[in-house]
Amino acid sequence: MNKSPWWSAVALAAGLLWSAPALAQTAPLPAQPAEDAAPAVSLSARKVYEQARSQLVQIRTVLKGQASQASVGSGFFVSDQGHIVTNYHVVSQAALKPDRYDLVYVTADGREAAVQLLMLDVLHDLALLKAVPRSEPFDALSFRAAGKPLGQGERMYSLGNPLDVGFAVIEGNYNGLAERSFYPQIFFAGSLSAGMSGGPALDQEGRVIGVNVARRVDGEQVSFLVPAEFASVLLQRGRDAAPITAPVWPIVGDQLMTHQALLTDRFIRQGWKTGTHPRYTVPVPVDRFMRCWGRSETSRTGGLDFERSDCAMDTRIFVGEFNTGSLRTGHESYDGSKLGSLRFAKRYSQSFRNESFQRLSSEHQTKPQCHEDYVDRDGLPLRAVVCLRAYKKLPKLYDVSVLVATLDQSKAGVQGRFDVQGVNYANAMKLTRHYLEAYGWARSH
């Protein structure tokens, strides 16, 4: 089967990236002179920035015992005791390797101090920090009340420290929640840049609406925010927590266990689409939290014709050194009538054998353990392979891949693949059965 590109949303911590090398900030490029004057900042944006300036911070992950920074992001004070909200991916290096990294915050006027990690919400990409206590209270931003939703198109202002060049305010618009996201995310029509991760997005009264988290690399002014309600809940849960000083793998693992149970339940409950193939029932998920795309390709040389369908989640859980917690399915429908039986069988078999089951490096996952068998689905013969890989730092979590080929025709067939990341063994088997049992004969056949 051919591979299809994933849609890419990138985290905005400079020095960290999810999937787009263009966002990795290494040696900075020389500044280019602007050909046109910069657009004027509105009075409302200027007012919001001036009011929030003292509550903004840059979060730096620095090598322990040295001044060198490994990555930077943004954050903001949410209590007068010094609690700071930022993204988990901004602090993930220090959270996973506290023996190698420290965290510091830097205010807009250049003051720098140590900060401690109190609590994580990996599923919503949030972290709660606390500054070293001082005699005077901290200036803090307040959250917009949950009972006051924004209207479509309302102005909002995202703040942060893009590309480590200084604090900035970006004007944009509220466009509701992003469709088909597994967890709620605000669709912000504004241009966020690397380094702004963890910064606040404010309404015109300066109240927090969301937390900068990602942007789409294949679009302009398509950015995403974590809704403020999740940051508010994290503050309430972690306000009096003791600082976390050990690697957070166990905490991450516990939260992923919660995620995989919810993901498995929602995926199975949503069921499959109907009418996906004229001869077979082929599993194609209802796209409530996935996106499905298809294409058809006719051979120009009298070879193999095929149609392809791919469904994948936009949501992936950033663990720190890799992503997990996602699902994808795909299938290809082959027509080899122009090839003849022998040539079709060779091409069909090659396509099946070419699949890879290695996703992460050996540092993070075991080698695939695969089992191949033949399955009879009410008289429809299937060839099926199921492969499991265990996570080395996340006990009891696995990736599972299922590969299926129909075997009832000599010059045509369907090959499907199902990939699940970060589930326990019981749910890996449950999802495998759910997928295999979706194959069968179409009613019209």
Residue, then its C-alpha position, 0 to 999 in steps of 0.5 A: m500500500n502507498k503511504s499518504p501524508w498526515w496533515s500537520a499541526v506544529a507545536l510552537a515551542a522554539g527548539l521543539l517541533w511535532s512534525a515540521p522541520a521548518l519550525a525547529q529553531t537552531a542558528p537564527l537566520p539574518a534579519q531581512p529589511a522590510e520592504d513595506a511598513a509594518p501594519a499598524v497595531s490597533l488601539s485595542a491590541r495596544k491596550v490589551y498588550e500594555q495591560a497584560r505585559s507584566q503577566l507575560v513570561q518566556i519559559r526557558t529550558v536550560l542545560k543544568g549548570q549552564a546558561s545555554q537554553a535548549s528550547v523556549g516557549s511562553g507562559f503567563f501568571v494565573s495567580d498572585q502566588g506565582h502560578i504559571v500556565t504554559n504548554y506541556h511541550v514547552v517544558s517536556q525536556a525538563a519534565l522528562k529529564p530533570d537531571r539534565y535540564d532546569l526551567v526558568y522564566v523571564t519577564a518582559d522587563g528582563r527579570e529571570a528566576a527559577v520555576q518549578l513544575l507542579m502538574l501536567d495535563v498531557l492530553h490537553d498539552l498544558a503544564l502548571l508551574k510555580a515561580v520561586p516565592r517572593s515578598e510582593p504578590f505576582d500580577a496575574l491574568s484572570f480567566r474569562a467566565a465559562g458562561k460567556p462564550l465568544g461569538q464567531g468573528e470576535r476579535m482576540y489577541s494572542l501574546g507570546n515571545p515569537l522566535d525568541v525576539g521579544f514579546a508580541v501581540i497578534e490580532g486575530n478572530y475567534n472561529g469556534l472550535a476546530e472540527r473533528s478534533f478529539y479534544p476541544q481546540i479553539f480555531f484562531a484566525g491569526s498567525l502564531s509563530a514558534g516560541m509563542s506556545g503557552g502564551p495566553a489568548l485574550d479577549q478585549e477586556g484582557r481575560v484569558i480565552g485560551v492558550n497558544v498551542a499549534r498552527r497548521v503548516d499547510g495554511e495561513q492564519v490557521s492556529f489553535l488554542v487550548p480552551a481556557e477552561f482546561a487551564s483553569v481546571l489544572l490550576q485548581r487541581g495543582r495549586d497546592a501540589a508539591p513540585i515534581t522532581a522526578p521524570v514524569w513518565p509515570i504521570v504521562g503513562d497514567q494520563l495516556m491510559t485514560h486517553q486510550a480507554l476513551l479513544t477505544d470506546r468512542f471509536i467503537r461506538q461511532g461504527w463504520k460507514t456503509g456502502t464503501h465497496p460494491r463487493y465487500t463491506v470494507p471498514v471506513p470509520v465515521d469521520r466524527f474525529m477523523r478526516c477521510w480522503g480518497r483518490s482514484e488512479t488508473s494505470r496509463t500503461g495497462g497495469l494495476d488500477f486502484e482506488r484509495s481511501d485514508c482516514a486519520m485523526d488530527t489529534r496526536i498526544f505529544v509525549g515529549e520524544f514522540n507522539t502517540g494516542s492516535l488512530r488511522t485506517g486506509h484501504e486500497s481497492y485493486d483492479g488487475s483485469k488488464l494484467g492477468s491472474l499471474r501478474f496481478a497475484k505478484r503485484y498484489s502480494q508485493s503490495f502486502r509484503n511491503e508494509s512496514f510495522q516499525r514506527l519509533s526507534s528501538e530506544h522507545q519501542t520493542k521490535p514488532q511481534c507479528h502473527e499471520d493467519y487466514v480468516d473466514r468472514d462468512g465465506l470471504p477468505l482474508r489474509a490477516v497480519v497483526c503486529l504489536r510493539a510495546y513502549k519501553k518507557l510507557p509500561k502496558l501501552y502498545d501500538v497495534s497494526v492490522l493488515v488485511a487482504t481479500l483473497d476471493q478473486s484472481k484479478a481484483g481485491v482489497q487490502g486494508r490497514f488499521d494502525v492504533q497507537g498507545v493502547n493497552y493489550a485488552n483494547a489492542m485486541k478489542l480494536t483488532r476484532h472490531y476491525l476484522e469483523a467489519y469485513g464481509w460481503a456487501r448486501s448487493h453482492 
